[in-house]
Amino acid sequence: MVYGNDWWVGSVVRYECRPGFVLVGDPARACQSNGKWTPKPSCLRVCQRGQVEVGQKEIDGACTSTCPSISYTGSGSLSHGCNLINNCRTKEAGWQRWFSRCASCECDCFIPCASAG
């Protein structure tokens, strides 16, 4: 669903998904000075939702971020089978975690209806 009906340079419209869908991307789009809009978000139909433990490096290829700021949006090519991973929390399950180079994160994992068993 789109909220806003002003389409001039500098205008902002907001997107929202219906129940049963999760919004992927920035919920707001702005009309830029060149007349082009910022990227459009999409709505991913979700049938299953669970949690997955994942390392920072598996998602963004680096160990410099913190768990809450990382997220993954893709076609399920990640070995965990999730199309969307977000809402991460640092998982501290013992003293050995302090010595690992990458934090271990526990995140929400969204699986689309098409691949839901």
C-alpha positions in Angstrom: 0.0 0.0 0.0 1.3 3.5 -0.9 0.6 6.5 1.2 1.1 9.9 -0.3 -0.1 11.5 -3.5 2.5 14.3 -4.1 4.8 13.4 -7.0 7.0 16.5 -7.2 10.8 16.8 -6.6 11.4 16.4 -2.9 8.2 14.5 -2.3 8.2 11.4 -0.1 5.7 8.5 -0.3 5.5 5.7 2.2 5.0 2.0 1.6 3.4 -0.6 3.9 2.7 -4.3 3.4 -0.6 -6.1 4.1 -0.7 -8.6 6.9 1.2 -11.8 6.0 3.9 -9.9 4.1 7.1 -8.4 5.3 8.5 -5.2 3.8 12.0 -5.5 2.4 13.9 -2.2 1.8 13.3 1.4 2.9 9.6 2.0 3.5 9.9 5.6 2.2 10.7 6.7 -1.4 11.8 10.2 -2.3 11.6 12.0 -5.6 15.2 13.3 -6.2 16.3 16.5 -7.9 17.1 14.5 -11.1 13.5 13.4 -11.3 14.2 9.8 -10.4 12.8 8.0 -7.3 14.9 6.3 -4.6 14.6 2.5 -4.7 11.2 0.9 -4.3 10.7 -1.6 -1.4 9.0 -4.9 -2.0 6.6 -7.1 0.0 7.7 -10.7 0.6 5.0 -13.1 1.4 5.9 -15.0 4.5 4.5 -18.3 5.7 7.1 -19.4 8.1 9.2 -17.5 10.6 11.8 -18.8 12.9 15.2 -18.1 14.4 18.6 -18.9 13.0 22.1 -18.6 14.5 24.4 -17.0 12.0 27.9 -15.4 12.1 28.4 -11.8 11.0 30.7 -12.8 8.2 28.1 -15.1 6.7 25.8 -12.1 6.1 28.0 -9.2 5.2 31.4 -10.7 4.6 33.0 -8.7 7.4 33.4 -8.8 11.2 33.2 -5.0 11.8 29.4 -4.6 12.3 27.4 -5.5 15.3 24.5 -8.1 15.2 21.6 -5.6 15.5 22.8 -3.7 12.4 23.2 -6.6 10.0 20.5 -8.0 7.8 20.2 -10.2 4.7 17.8 -10.1 1.8 18.1 -12.6 -0.9 16.8 -15.5 -2.9 17.5 -18.1 -0.3 21.0 -18.8 -1.6 22.3 -18.4 2.0 22.8 -21.9 3.4 20.3 -21.3 6.1 17.5 -21.1 3.5 16.2 -17.7 4.7 15.0 -15.1 2.3 15.2 -12.4 4.9 17.3 -12.3 8.1 17.0 -9.4 10.4 16.3 -8.4 14.0 19.6 -9.9 15.1 20.9 -10.1 18.7 24.4 -11.0 19.8 24.4 -14.6 21.1 26.7 -15.0 24.1 26.8 -18.7 24.9 30.0 -19.0 26.9 33.4 -17.6 27.5 34.8 -19.0 24.2 32.6 -16.4 22.3 34.8 -13.6 23.6 37.8 -15.0 21.6 36.0 -15.4 18.3 36.8 -12.9 15.6 33.2 -12.6 14.4 30.2 -12.3 16.7 27.6 -15.1 16.6 24.1 -13.6 16.0 20.7 -15.0 16.6 18.3 -13.5 14.1 14.7 -13.8 12.8 14.6 -16.0 9.7 11.8 -15.5 7.2 11.0 -18.3 4.7 8.6 -17.5 1.8 5.5 -19.5 1.1 6.8 -21.0 -2.1 9.6 -22.9 -0.3 7.7 -23.6 2.9 7.4 -27.3 3.5 
